[in-house]
Amino acid sequence: MATTDLTAVNFENTVKDNEIVLVDFWADWCGPCKRFAPIYDDASVRHDDVVFAKVDTEDARDLAAALEIQSIPTIMGFKSGQLVFRQAGMLSGKQLDSVIEQIRDLDIEAALADKQK
């Protein structure tokens, strides 16, 4: 599956309208971002139930600022519209697969209920 480009216009709907969304915040000048891109693209092919999205922090500065992106690459994972994972820095393919499995396995209802306590 190809990655989806996100902007301030389509970010919220993409996150809310899909069960699992991973977002890679990147920039063209970022060396680690360039090294992570093929790992991310490869995972998008293997995990067709996940929406893989990318935010170019140079083109979407307001969105990156609103989400307090301070280092890139930063990966965010959403389940049922809720932020459940956030990490700055590259992940290996194995680490990314593990994050995806953990997000899949997460009982979001229970997590939200625990958060309310």
Helices and strands as residue ranges (DSSP letters): E 4-5, H 11-16, E 20-26, H 31-46, E 51-56, H 61-66, E 74-79, E 82-88, H 93-105, H 108-116
